[in-house]
């Protein structure tokens, strides 16, 4: 009898710039006052195209900070 070893997988994201939306309210994840420091308050906000409403994602992480990405 072969033993089964549980496997875990990490979610992966295609690298790029994302908007993180609350599907219950329709608001986007927003950094308070456009701050980029650790511990910055996060709130929901309507989409006004501001850079603080965008997050940069890599293979297994998302960084939410004021994105100087031109998107």
N, CA, C and O atoms as a printed pandas DataFrame, in Angstrom:
     atom_number atom_name residue_name chain_id  residue_number  x_coord  y_coord  z_coord
0              1         N          UNK        A               1    0.847   -1.176    0.000
1              2        CA          UNK        A               1    0.000    0.000    0.000
2              3         C          UNK        A               1    0.892    1.238    0.000
3              4         O          UNK        A               1    1.753    1.397    0.866
4              5         N          UNK        A               2    0.680    2.091   -0.958
5              6        CA          UNK        A               2    1.471    3.314   -1.063
6              7         C          UNK        A               2    0.949    4.344   -0.072
7              8         O          UNK        A               2   -0.257    4.497    0.119
8              9         N          UNK        A               3    1.885    5.041    0.549
9             10        CA          UNK        A               3    1.453    6.091    1.473
10            11         C          UNK        A               3    1.161    7.361    0.685
11            12         O          UNK        A               3    1.832    7.675   -0.298
12            13         N          UNK        A               4    0.167    8.061    1.133
13            14        CA          UNK        A               4   -0.144    9.315    0.452
14            15         C          UNK        A               4    0.359   10.471    1.301
15            16         O          UNK        A               4    0.090   10.552    2.500
16            17         N          UNK        A               5    1.074   11.337    0.668
17            18        CA          UNK        A               5    1.596   12.515    1.340
18            19         C          UNK        A               5    0.781   13.715    0.885
19            20         O          UNK        A               5    0.692   13.993   -0.311
20            21         N          UNK        A               6    0.185   14.427    1.837
21            22        CA          UNK        A               6   -0.588   15.596    1.432
22            23         C          UNK        A               6    0.324   16.621    0.757
23            24         O          UNK        A               6    1.473   16.812    1.156
24            25         N          UNK        A               7   -0.198   17.254   -0.242
25            26        CA          UNK        A               7    0.561   18.305   -0.908
26            27         C          UNK        A               7   -0.165   19.625   -0.732
27            28         O          UNK        A               7   -1.392   19.677   -0.647
28            29         N          UNK        A               8    0.597   20.657   -0.680
29            30        CA          UNK        A               8    0.015   21.992   -0.602
30            31         C          UNK        A               8    0.475   22.770   -1.817
31            32         O          UNK        A               8    1.574   22.564   -2.331
32            33         N          UNK        A               9   -0.360   23.642   -2.251
33            34        CA          UNK        A               9    0.034   24.480   -3.377
34            35         C          UNK        A               9   -0.232   25.932   -3.022
35            36         O          UNK        A               9   -1.207   26.258   -2.346
36            37         N          UNK        A              10    0.634   26.773   -3.481
37            38        CA          UNK        A              10    0.497   28.202   -3.271
38            39         C          UNK        A              10   -0.259   28.797   -4.450
39            40         O          UNK        A              10   -0.051   28.379   -5.589
40            41         N          UNK        A              11   -1.127   29.761   -4.195
41            42        CA          UNK        A              11   -1.768   30.424   -5.334
42            43         C          UNK        A              11   -0.713   31.162   -6.141
43            44         O          UNK        A              11    0.242   31.700   -5.580
44            45         N          UNK        A              12   -0.879   31.185   -7.426
45            46        CA          UNK        A              12    0.066   31.917   -8.264
46            47         C          UNK        A              12   -0.679   32.979   -9.056
47            48         O          UNK        A              12   -1.850   32.816   -9.396
48            49         N          UNK        A              13    0.005   34.044   -9.337
49            50        CA          UNK        A              13   -0.550   35.167  -10.073
50            51         C          UNK        A              13    0.375   35.479  -11.237
51            52         O          UNK        A              13    1.595   35.378  -11.112
52            53         N          UNK        A              14   -0.191   35.849  -12.340
53            54        CA          UNK        A              14    0.632   36.352  -13.432
54            55         C          UNK        A              14    1.159   37.716  -13.000
55            56         O          UNK        A              14    0.409   38.523  -12.451
56            57         N          UNK        A              15    2.427   37.978  -13.240
57            58        CA          UNK        A              15    2.993   39.275  -12.882
58            59         C          UNK        A              15    2.241   40.377  -13.610
59            60         O          UNK        A              15    1.920   40.247  -14.791
60            61         N          UNK        A              16    1.966   41.445  -12.910
61            62        CA          UNK        A              16    1.248   42.553  -13.520
62            63         C          UNK        A              16    0.676   43.484  -12.483
63            64         O          UNK        A              16    1.039   43.421  -11.308
64            65         N          UNK        A              17   -0.208   44.337  -12.911
65            66        CA          UNK        A              17   -0.858   45.312  -12.038
66            67         C          UNK        A              17   -2.340   44.968  -11.970
67            68         O          UNK        A              17   -2.988   44.755  -12.995
68            69         N          UNK        A              18   -2.864   44.917  -10.757
69            70        CA          UNK        A              18   -4.244   44.505  -10.532
70            71         C          UNK        A              18   -4.986   45.542   -9.705
71            72         O          UNK        A              18   -4.373   46.336   -8.990
72            73         N          UNK        A              19   -6.298   45.528   -9.807
73            74        CA          UNK        A              19   -7.179   46.241   -8.888
74            75         C          UNK        A              19   -7.870   45.160   -8.071
75            76         O          UNK        A              19   -8.402   44.202   -8.632
76            77         N          UNK        A              20   -7.867   45.305   -6.746
77            78        CA          UNK        A              20   -8.467   44.309   -5.860
78            79         C          UNK        A              20   -9.856   44.797   -5.453
79            80         O          UNK        A              20   -9.996   45.789   -4.738
80            81         N          UNK        A              21  -10.877   44.082   -5.921
81            82        CA          UNK        A              21  -12.264   44.521   -5.756
82            83         C          UNK        A              21  -13.007   43.672   -4.731
83            84         O          UNK        A              21  -12.913   42.445   -4.739
84            85         N          UNK        A              22  -13.744   44.336   -3.853
85            86        CA          UNK        A              22  -14.637   43.678   -2.915
86            87         C          UNK        A              22  -15.919   43.363   -3.683
87            88         O          UNK        A              22  -16.657   44.274   -4.059
88            89         N          UNK        A              23  -16.186   42.091   -3.914
89            90        CA          UNK        A              23  -17.348   41.731   -4.731
90            91         C          UNK        A              23  -18.670   42.034   -4.024
91            92         O          UNK        A              23  -19.702   42.163   -4.684
92            93         N          UNK        A              24  -18.657   42.150   -2.703
93            94        CA          UNK        A              24  -19.886   42.457   -1.972
94            95         C          UNK        A              24  -20.276   43.930   -2.104
95            96         O          UNK        A              24  -21.461   44.254   -2.177
96            97         N          UNK        A              25  -19.279   44.826   -2.134
97            98        CA          UNK        A              25  -19.578   46.262   -2.155
98            99         C          UNK        A              25  -19.251   46.933   -3.487
99           100         O          UNK        A              25  -19.747   48.023   -3.776
100          101         N          UNK        A              26  -18.421   46.285   -4.293
101          102        CA          UNK        A              26  -18.001   46.874   -5.562
102          103         C          UNK        A              26  -16.879   47.886   -5.423
103          104         O          UNK        A              26  -16.459   48.488   -6.412
104          105         N          UNK        A              27  -16.386   48.081   -4.194
105          106        CA          UNK        A              27  -15.299   49.036   -3.992
106          107         C          UNK        A              27  -13.944   48.356   -4.176
107          108         O          UNK        A              27  -13.824   47.134   -4.091
108          109         N          UNK        A              28  -12.931   49.179   -4.430
109          110        CA          UNK        A              28  -11.570   48.683   -4.604
110          111         C          UNK        A              28  -10.768   48.906   -3.331
111          112         O          UNK        A              28  -11.025   49.843   -2.574
112          113         N          UNK        A              29   -9.783   48.023   -3.105
113          114        CA          UNK        A              29   -8.878   48.176   -1.980
114          115         C          UNK        A              29   -8.097   49.465   -2.185
115          116         O          UNK        A              29   -7.491   49.665   -3.237
116          117         N          UNK        A              30   -8.109   50.336   -1.187
117          118        CA          UNK        A              30   -7.506   51.664   -1.296
118          119         C          UNK        A              30   -6.568   51.912   -0.125
119          120         O          UNK        A              30   -6.892   51.581    1.016
120          121         N          UNK        A              31   -5.415   52.490   -0.400
121          122        CA          UNK        A              31   -4.491   52.901    0.654
122          123         C          UNK        A              31   -4.863   54.308    1.111
123          124         O          UNK        A              31   -4.934   55.235    0.304
124          125         N          UNK        A              32   -5.097   54.455    2.406
125          126        CA          UNK        A              32   -5.522   55.723    2.979
126          127         C          UNK        A              32   -4.563   56.841    2.585
127          128         O          UNK        A              32   -3.356   56.736    2.801
128          129         N          UNK        A              33   -5.097   57.895    2.015
129          130        CA          UNK        A              33   -4.343   59.100    1.680
130          131         C          UNK        A              33   -3.169   58.819    0.733
131          132         O          UNK        A              33   -2.242   59.625    0.652
132          133         N          UNK        A              34   -3.196   57.690    0.019
133          134        CA          UNK        A              34   -2.121   57.357   -0.912
134          135         C          UNK        A              34   -0.816   56.989   -0.236
135          136         O          UNK        A              34    0.228   56.957   -0.888
136          137         N          UNK        A              35   -0.855   56.706    1.072
137          138        CA          UNK        A              35    0.360   56.369    1.820
138          139         C          UNK        A              35    0.945   55.051    1.333
139          140         O          UNK        A              35    0.225   54.206    0.800
140          141         N          UNK        A              36    2.244   54.878    1.514
141          142        CA          UNK        A              36    2.909   53.637    1.101
142          143         C          UNK        A              36    3.627   52.957    2.254
143          144         O          UNK        A              36    4.299   51.947    2.046
144          145         N          UNK        A              37    3.501   53.487    3.466
145          146        CA          UNK        A              37    4.204   52.926    4.618
146          147         C          UNK        A              37    3.506   51.688    5.154
147          148         O          UNK        A              37    2.287   51.553    5.044
148          149         N          UNK        A              38    4.290   50.785    5.737
149          150        CA          UNK        A              38    3.714   49.618    6.394
150          151         C          UNK        A              38    2.791   50.101    7.505
151          152         O          UNK        A              38    3.117   51.040    8.230
152          153         N          UNK        A              39    1.654   49.462    7.632
153          154        CA          UNK        A              39    0.680   49.841    8.646
154          155         C          UNK        A              39   -0.334   50.870    8.173
155          156         O          UNK        A              39   -1.180   51.310    8.951
156          157         N          UNK        A              40   -0.258   51.257    6.906
157          158        CA          UNK        A              40   -1.210   52.216    6.350
158          159         C          UNK        A              40   -2.621   51.643    6.412
159          160         O          UNK        A              40   -2.822   50.460    6.138
160          161         N          UNK        A              41   -3.580   52.459    6.763
161          162        CA          UNK        A              41   -4.981   52.045    6.820
162          163         C          UNK        A              41   -5.466   51.704    5.415
163          164         O          UNK        A              41   -5.164   52.409    4.452
164          165         N          UNK        A              42   -6.217   50.619    5.314
165          166        CA          UNK        A              42   -6.801   50.200    4.041
166          167         C          UNK        A              42   -8.305   50.396    4.129
167          168         O          UNK        A              42   -8.920   50.083    5.148
168          169         N          UNK        A              43   -8.894   50.913    3.064
169          170        CA          UNK        A              43  -10.332   51.158    3.025
170          171         C          UNK        A              43  -10.869   50.779    1.654
171          172         O          UNK        A              43  -10.098   50.539    0.724
172          173         N          UNK        A              44  -12.185   50.725    1.528
173          174        CA          UNK        A              44  -12.808   50.525    0.228
174          175         C          UNK        A              44  -13.086   51.873   -0.416
175          176         O          UNK        A              44  -13.469   52.821    0.270
176          177         N          UNK        A              45  -12.898   51.966   -1.723
177          178        CA          UNK        A              45  -13.110   53.242   -2.419
178          179         C          UNK        A              45  -13.612   52.963   -3.824
179          180         O          UNK        A              45  -13.262   51.946   -4.424
180          181         N          UNK        A              46  -14.423   53.855   -4.343
181          182        CA          UNK        A              46  -14.863   53.741   -5.730
182          183         C          UNK        A              46  -13.686   53.901   -6.682
183          184         O          UNK        A              46  -12.686   54.528   -6.331
184          185         N          UNK        A              47  -13.795   53.348   -7.868
185          186        CA          UNK        A              47  -12.706   53.395   -8.850
186          187         C          UNK        A              47  -12.648   54.769   -9.506
187          188         O          UNK        A              47  -13.500   55.116  -10.323
188          189         N          UNK        A              48  -11.634   55.543   -9.137
189          190        CA          UNK        A              48  -11.435   56.858   -9.743
190          191         C          UNK        A              48  -10.152   56.907  -10.574
191          192         O          UNK        A              48   -9.739   57.975  -11.026
192          193         N          UNK        A              49   -9.519   55.738  -10.774
193          194        CA          UNK        A              49   -8.315   55.653  -11.591
194          195         C          UNK        A              49   -7.029   56.001  -10.866
195          196         O          UNK        A              49   -5.963   55.992  -11.482
196          197         N          UNK        A              50   -7.094   56.310   -9.576
197          198        CA          UNK        A              50   -5.901   56.694   -8.825
198          199         C          UNK        A              50   -4.922   55.531   -8.694
199          200         O          UNK        A              50   -5.323   54.368   -8.665
200          201         N          UNK        A              51   -3.622   55.862   -8.615
201          202        CA          UNK        A              51   -2.600   54.815   -8.526
202          203         C          UNK        A              51   -2.653   54.057   -7.212
203          204         O          UNK        A              51   -2.217   52.907   -7.162
204          205         N          UNK        A              52   -3.176   54.663   -6.135
205          206        CA          UNK        A              52   -3.242   53.954   -4.859
206          207         C          UNK        A              52   -4.337   52.895   -4.836
207          208         O          UNK        A              52   -4.510   52.218   -3.823
208          209         N          UNK        A              53   -5.081   52.736   -5.932
209          210        CA          UNK        A              53   -6.092   51.682   -6.030
210          211         C          UNK        A              53   -5.553   50.461   -6.767
211          212         O          UNK        A              53   -6.304   49.525   -7.041
212          213         N          UNK        A              54   -4.270   50.459   -7.089
213          214        CA          UNK        A              54   -3.685   49.365   -7.865
214          215         C          UNK        A              54   -2.682   48.596   -7.027
215          216         O          UNK        A              54   -2.063   49.147   -6.117
216          217         N          UNK        A              55   -2.528   47.328   -7.339
217          218        CA          UNK        A              55   -1.582   46.466   -6.644
218          219         C          UNK        A              55   -0.725   45.754   -7.679
219          220         O          UNK        A              55   -1.208   45.393   -8.752
220          221         N          UNK        A              56    0.544   45.552   -7.354
221          222        CA          UNK        A              56    1.452   44.841   -8.243
222          223         C          UNK        A              56    1.564   43.403   -7.745
223          224         O          UNK        A              56    1.771   43.169   -6.555
224          225         N          UNK        A              57    1.428   42.451   -8.651
225          226        CA          UNK        A              57    1.478   41.034   -8.283
226          227         C          UNK        A              57    2.647   40.353   -8.968
227          228         O          UNK        A              57    3.017   40.684  -10.094
228          229         N          UNK        A              58    3.221   39.387   -8.250
229          230        CA          UNK        A              58    4.253   38.516   -8.795
230          231         C          UNK        A              58    3.761   37.092   -8.691
231          232         O          UNK        A              58    2.574   36.864   -8.460
232          233         N          UNK        A              59    4.634   36.147   -8.855
233          234        CA          UNK        A              59    4.244   34.737   -8.907
234          235         C          UNK        A              59    3.459   34.287   -7.680
235          236         O          UNK        A              59    2.446   33.603   -7.823
236          237         N          UNK        A              60    3.902   34.654   -6.476
237          238        CA          UNK        A              60    3.207   34.200   -5.273
238          239         C          UNK        A              60    3.025   35.312   -4.256
239          240         O          UNK        A              60    2.972   35.051   -3.054
240          241         N          UNK        A              61    2.929   36.531   -4.717
241          242        CA          UNK        A              61    2.736   37.635   -3.782
242          243         C          UNK        A              61    1.986   38.781   -4.448
243          244         O          UNK        A              61    1.975   38.924   -5.671
244          245         N          UNK        A              62    1.374   39.575   -3.616
245          246        CA          UNK        A              62    0.749   40.813   -4.081
246          247         C          UNK        A              62    1.259   41.925   -3.175
247          248         O          UNK        A              62    1.219   41.804   -1.951
248          249         N          UNK        A              63    1.732   42.993   -3.770
249          250        CA          UNK        A              63    2.187   44.158   -3.028
250          251         C          UNK        A              63    1.224   45.289   -3.326
251          252         O          UNK        A              63    1.072   45.701   -4.476
252          253         N          UNK        A              64    0.578   45.788   -2.293
253          254        CA          UNK        A              64   -0.370   46.881   -2.505
254          255         C          UNK        A              64    0.285   48.155   -2.004
255          256         O          UNK        A              64    0.398   48.376   -0.798
256          257         N          UNK        A              65    0.699   48.962   -2.906
257          258        CA          UNK        A              65    1.273   50.262   -2.584
258          259         C          UNK        A              65    1.015   51.180   -3.748
259          260         O          UNK        A              65    0.618   50.732   -4.824
260          261         N          UNK        A              66    1.235   52.449   -3.547
261          262        CA          UNK        A              66    1.011   53.400   -4.628
262          263         C          UNK        A              66    1.864   52.957   -5.809
263          264         O          UNK        A              66    3.093   52.978   -5.744
264          265         N          UNK        A              67    1.221   52.569   -6.853
265          266        CA          UNK        A              67    1.881   51.937   -7.994
266          267         C          UNK        A              67    2.306   52.993   -9.005
267          268         O          UNK        A              67    1.458   53.649   -9.610
268          269         N          UNK        A              68    3.599   53.161   -9.190
269          270        CA          UNK        A              68    4.117   54.075  -10.206
270          271         C          UNK        A              68    4.317   53.264  -11.477
271          272         O          UNK        A              68    5.448   53.014  -11.893
272          273         N          UNK        A              69    3.228   52.860  -12.081
273          274        CA          UNK        A              69    3.307   51.899  -13.169
274          275         C          UNK        A              69    2.760   52.429  -14.484
275          276         O          UNK        A              69    2.907   51.771  -15.514
276          277         N          UNK        A              70    2.146   53.572  -14.480
277          278        CA          UNK        A              70    1.628   54.143  -15.708
278          279         C          UNK        A              70    0.418   53.429  -16.281
279          280         O          UNK        A              70    0.038   53.694  -17.421
280          281         N          UNK        A              71   -0.195   52.534  -15.525
281          282        CA          UNK        A              71   -1.379   51.815  -16.012
282          283         C          UNK        A              71   -2.634   52.484  -15.529
283          284         O          UNK        A              71   -3.735   52.027  -15.835
